[in-house]
């Protein structure tokens, strides 16, 4: 997780804040794959890039999940069941 604090002009939008953050972070910003297209929000609530955040708001970039957490858990439970029944040799 990357974070930085910014001093912006009154009325600055999320898009302007992201541009300023990208400049401040420099080479570290390369670790964030999709600055221009990722959904944005504040404290877990989606907001467009033209939204004007309040002073102190934390702007977030959201990325898509690689795998649904429920599907991952189901697969893990199924694998544990196979191991317990002896269908798969245990890895100790």
N, C-alpha and C positions, 0 to 999 in steps of 0.2 A: 504494500500500500504506500503510495506516494502522497505526501501532503506538504503544503506550504501556506504561509500567511501572506496576504496581499493587502496593499493600500490602494484602493480604487476610487475614482471620482464618484460622486453621488449620481445615482441613476445608471451605473454600469450594469450591463446584462451578464447573464451566465456565460454567454459566448465570449464577451470581452474578458471576463475573469479567467476563462480557460486559456485564452490567448496569452494573457499576462502570466499565468501559471506556467504555461509551456515555455515561455521565454525565461522565466526565473529558474526553472528546473534544468534547462539546457539539455545536455546529453542524457541525463537521467530520464527525461521525458520519453525517450525512445522505448522504454520498457512498457509504456502504455500503448497498446496496438492501434486503437481507433479513436483518436482525439476528435476527429471531425464528424463522425457518424454515430458514435455511441450515445445511447439515451442518457439524459442528464436528470438530476434531481437534487432535492435538498432534504436531508434527514429522512431518506427512504421514500419520498413522495416525488413522482415524476413532474418535471417542469421543462418547458421548451427553452431553447437557448436564448430567446429574446425576453425571458422573464427577468425581472429586476429583484435580486435577493436583498434581504434585510442585512444590516450590519451584524456580523458574527455568524451568518449562515454558513454551513459547510456544504459546498457544492460537490456532488458525487458523479462520477462516470460509471455507468452500469455496463457490464459485459454479459454476454449470454453464457449460460451454463454449458459445460462440455457434455454433461450427462445429468439427467433428471435425478435428484437426490433419492426420490422414492424408488426409482428403477435400480439405482446403485444398491440401496439397502436390500431390496428383494433379491438381487443377484447374490449379495453377500450371505444372506440367510439361507438361500438355496444351496450355496457352496458349503456352508457349515453343516447343513443337513446331510449332504452327500458324504462328507468326511466322517460324521458321526455314525452313519450306517455302514461305513467300511467300503463304500463304492470308490473312494479316492484315498490313496495312501496319505497318511498324515505327514505333514512337514513339521518336524520338531527342531 
